[in-house]
Amino acid sequence: MDKGVGQVEGSSIPIGGEGTHTVLAGHRGLGTKEMFRHIDELREGDVFYIYTWSETLSYRVSEKQII
């Protein structure tokens, strides 16, 4: 996870589409990398975006767990 945010094994790959459920994991920051630095500010219902090589996917926060 020192290279960025990861997709949790067993959840959907973030490709979009109805019925997919992606679970992401990442650190709040490592030295010079921000990653999820402001994740504590996200609330249920907030929308965020993942930019892939071919499209922009939008996701809505349905649950947040900090472990």
C-alpha positions in Angstrom: 0.0 0.0 0.0 3.0 2.3 -0.1 2.3 2.7 -3.9 -1.3 3.9 -3.5 -4.8 2.8 -2.7 -5.6 -0.9 -3.2 -8.7 -2.8 -4.0 -9.6 -5.3 -1.2 -9.5 -8.9 -2.3 -13.0 -10.4 -2.8 -14.5 -7.0 -3.8 -15.2 -5.8 -7.3 -12.4 -4.4 -9.4 -13.2 -0.6 -9.8 -14.6 -0.9 -13.4 -18.0 0.5 -12.7 -21.3 -1.0 -13.6 -24.5 -2.0 -11.8 -24.1 -4.6 -9.1 -20.4 -3.9 -8.5 -19.1 -3.2 -5.0 -15.6 -2.0 -4.7 -13.8 -1.9 -1.3 -10.7 0.3 -1.2 -7.9 0.4 1.4 -5.2 2.9 1.8 -3.1 4.9 4.2 -3.8 8.5 5.2 -0.3 9.4 4.1 3.3 8.2 3.9 5.9 10.9 3.8 5.5 12.8 0.6 2.3 10.9 -0.6 -1.1 12.2 0.3 -3.2 9.1 -0.6 -6.3 9.2 1.7 -5.0 12.2 3.8 -8.5 13.7 4.2 -10.5 10.5 4.4 -11.7 11.4 7.9 -13.7 14.2 6.3 -15.7 11.8 4.1 -19.3 11.1 5.2 -21.9 8.6 4.1 -23.4 9.9 0.9 -20.3 11.8 -0.3 -19.2 11.1 -3.8 -15.6 10.6 -5.0 -14.0 9.8 -8.3 -11.5 7.2 -9.6 -9.7 8.2 -12.8 -8.7 5.2 -15.0 -6.9 5.1 -18.3 -10.2 5.1 -20.2 -12.9 6.7 -18.0 -13.8 8.5 -14.8 -15.8 6.4 -12.3 -17.9 8.0 -9.5 -18.6 6.3 -6.2 -20.8 7.1 -3.3 -19.6 6.4 0.3 -22.0 3.9 1.9 -19.8 3.0 4.9 -16.5 3.9 6.5 -14.4 2.0 8.9 -11.1 3.2 10.3 -8.9 0.3 11.6 
